[in-house]
Amino acid sequence: MSKPNRLLASLHADDLAALQPWLEEIALPQKLELSLPGEETVYCYFPTDGIGSTVIVSPAGQQTEIGVFGREGMSPASAVLGADSNPYRVVMQVDGRGYRILRTKLDELMAERPHLHALLLRWAQVFGAQAATTALSNAVHSVNERLARWVLMCHDRLGGDVMSLTHEFLSIMLAVRRPSVTTALHVLEGEKLIYSQRATIIVRDREGLEAFANDAYGVSEHEYARLLGDFRSR
């Protein structure tokens, strides 16, 4: 494998050897839809870079993000739980690469290999914790704190201080309109935590962002570290 996916790299050697022949390395371009609500899940994806977004869509077409994933995880988590479809829209928001495997084949391998299934179940627990934390944050934190949280989460997954994040993506992440995104970006810039230009955010002060986000950030990250080891190189 050219780059590591954290879950794949954590597998026992024999489990990885059984999985590898079925993994197809692919590009994951921005706006690629990995799964759609109610449709049968054909493939499961293990990114090695880039950011995927899991979005819940209302019957009227309104949408908001409940979680992100990158090289630390896989999608959809519902497949790990035995579901053949996913109630969410999963789309790549930042270009990347990774591996895909037929869901039916992954089902077979999980049934044969309990250590593989246990590892992926721990990921499903972590992703559920992230979704729950997002719901709490949307209810109790300011837009500015929520933006700081999402910038930190993207920073964790991209491995660099320069991030291509469009206003459209940020508005879905924050469940607010674009003018509110612009205002929140100006606040973080004013605090000298980031630079913002066009569709690019540059992190200036990681520790300052964490302090600004307060308790909006860290719960699901700590759960990942507890169950799977800390994936954040920082």
C-alpha positions in Angstrom: 0.0 0.0 0.0 1.4 3.4 -1.0 -0.1 5.3 2.0 -1.5 4.0 5.3 -5.1 4.0 6.3 -5.1 4.0 10.1 -7.6 1.1 10.4 -5.9 -1.1 7.8 -2.6 -0.4 9.4 -3.9 -1.5 12.8 -5.1 -5.0 11.5 -3.3 -8.2 12.5 -1.0 -9.3 9.7 -3.1 -12.3 8.8 -6.3 -10.2 8.6 -4.6 -7.6 6.4 -3.3 -10.4 4.1 -6.8 -11.8 3.7 -8.2 -8.3 3.0 -5.5 -7.0 0.6 -6.5 -9.0 -2.5 -10.0 -7.5 -2.4 -8.8 -3.9 -1.9 -8.9 -1.7 -5.0 -6.8 1.5 -4.9 -8.8 4.4 -6.3 -8.9 8.2 -6.6 -11.5 9.9 -4.4 -12.1 13.3 -6.1 -14.1 16.1 -4.5 -17.9 15.7 -4.8 -17.6 12.0 -5.4 -20.7 10.4 -3.7 -19.7 7.2 -1.9 -23.2 6.3 -0.9 -26.7 7.8 -1.0 -29.7 7.5 1.4 -31.6 4.3 1.1 -29.6 2.9 -1.8 -27.8 -0.4 -1.4 -24.2 0.0 -0.3 -22.0 -1.5 -3.0 -18.6 -0.5 -1.8 -16.9 0.4 1.5 -14.1 2.9 1.4 -10.9 3.3 3.4 -9.3 6.7 2.5 -5.6 7.3 2.8 -6.0 11.0 2.4 -8.7 13.6 1.7 -11.9 14.2 3.7 -15.2 12.5 3.4 -18.4 14.0 4.8 -21.4 12.2 6.2 -24.5 14.3 5.7 -28.1 13.8 6.8 -30.7 15.0 4.4 -34.3 16.0 5.3 -37.3 15.0 3.2 -37.4 18.7 2.1 -33.8 18.5 0.9 -32.2 20.4 3.8 -28.9 18.9 4.9 -26.3 19.1 7.6 -23.1 17.2 8.3 -23.0 14.8 11.2 -19.4 13.7 10.8 -16.2 13.6 8.8 -13.7 10.8 8.2 -10.4 10.5 6.5 -7.3 8.2 6.8 -8.3 7.3 10.3 -11.5 5.6 9.4 -13.8 4.1 6.7 -17.3 4.5 5.4 -20.1 3.7 5.6 -20.0 2.7 9.3 -23.5 1.1 8.8 -21.9 -1.7 6.8 -19.9 -2.8 9.8 -23.1 -3.2 11.7 -24.6 -5.5 9.1 -26.8 -3.0 7.2 -27.0 -3.3 3.4 -27.9 0.4 3.0 -26.9 3.7 4.6 -29.4 6.4 5.7 -27.0 9.2 4.9 -25.3 10.9 2.0 -21.6 10.3 2.0 -19.5 12.6 -0.3 -15.9 13.6 -0.7 -15.4 17.2 0.3 -11.6 17.3 -0.1 -9.8 15.4 -2.9 -8.0 12.2 -1.8 -7.2 8.6 -2.5 -7.9 5.4 -0.8 -9.2 1.8 -1.2 -12.6 0.3 -1.8 -13.9 -3.2 -1.2 -17.2 -4.8 -2.1 -19.5 -4.6 1.0 -20.5 -8.2 0.4 -16.9 -9.3 0.5 -16.2 -7.3 3.6 -19.2 -9.0 5.2 -17.7 -12.4 4.4 -14.3 -11.4 5.8 -15.8 -10.0 9.0 -17.8 -13.2 9.6 -14.6 -15.3 9.1 -12.3 -13.0 11.1 -13.5 -11.8 14.5 -10.5 -9.5 15.1 -11.2 -7.7 11.9 -14.9 -7.3 12.8 -14.0 -6.2 16.4 -11.7 -3.5 15.1 -14.3 -2.1 12.6 -17.0 -2.2 15.3 -14.7 0.0 17.5 -14.6 2.5 14.5 -18.4 2.4 14.3 -18.5 3.3 18.0 -16.2 6.2 17.4 -18.1 7.5 14.5 -21.3 7.3 16.5 -19.7 9.3 19.2 -18.6 12.0 16.7 -22.2 12.2 15.3 -23.6 12.6 18.9 -21.0 15.3 19.7 -22.0 17.1 16.5 -25.6 17.2 17.6 -24.7 18.5 21.0 -22.3 21.1 19.6 -25.0 22.3 17.2 -27.3 22.8 20.1 -25.1 24.4 22.7 -22.0 26.0 21.1 -21.7 29.2 19.1 -21.1 29.2 15.4 -17.5 30.5 16.0 -16.7 27.6 18.4 -18.3 25.1 16.0 -16.2 26.5 13.1 -13.0 26.1 15.3 -14.0 22.5 16.0 -14.5 21.6 12.3 -11.2 23.3 11.3 -9.4 21.3 14.0 -11.1 18.1 12.7 -10.0 18.8 9.2 -6.5 19.7 10.3 -6.3 16.3 12.1 -7.0 14.5 8.9 -5.1 16.4 6.2 -1.6 16.5 7.7 -0.9 20.1 6.8 -1.8 23.6 7.8 -3.3 24.6 4.4 -6.8 23.3 3.8 -9.1 23.7 0.8 -12.5 24.2 2.4 -15.2 25.9 0.4 -17.9 28.1 2.0 -20.5 25.7 0.7 -18.8 22.8 2.6 -18.4 24.9 5.7 -22.1 26.0 5.6 -23.1 22.3 5.5 -20.7 21.5 8.3 -22.0 24.3 10.5 -25.7 24.1 9.5 -25.8 27.8 8.8 -26.0 30.1 5.8 -22.9 31.3 4.0 -22.9 34.8 5.4 -22.6 33.3 8.9 -19.6 31.3 7.7 -17.9 34.5 6.5 -18.6 36.2 9.8 -17.2 33.2 11.8 -14.1 33.1 9.6 -13.5 36.8 10.3 -13.7 36.1 14.0 -11.1 33.4 13.9 -8.9 35.6 11.7 -9.3 38.4 14.2 -8.1 36.1 17.0 -5.1 35.3 14.8 -6.0 31.6 14.8 -6.3 31.2 11.0 -5.8 32.9 7.6 -8.8 32.7 5.3 -8.6 33.4 1.6 -11.1 32.3 -1.1 -11.6 28.6 -0.6 -8.5 28.1 1.6 -8.0 28.1 5.3 -4.5 28.2 6.8 -4.1 27.2 10.5 -1.9 29.7 12.3 -2.3 28.7 15.9 -3.4 25.1 16.6 -3.2 25.4 20.4 -5.2 28.6 20.2 -7.9 27.0 18.1 -8.2 24.2 20.6 -8.6 26.7 23.5 -11.1 28.7 21.4 -13.2 25.6 20.6 -13.4 24.9 24.3 -15.3 21.6 24.9 -16.7 21.5 21.4 -13.6 19.6 20.3 -12.0 16.5 21.8 -14.7 14.1 22.9 -14.8 11.8 19.8 -11.0 12.3 19.4 -10.5 10.9 22.9 -12.9 8.0 22.2 -10.8 7.1 19.1 -7.6 7.3 21.1 -9.2 5.1 23.8 -10.4 2.4 21.4 -8.0 2.6 18.5 -5.0 4.7 19.4 -4.4 8.4 18.8 -4.5 9.1 15.0 -3.5 12.7 15.3 0.2 13.2 14.4 0.1 16.5 16.2 
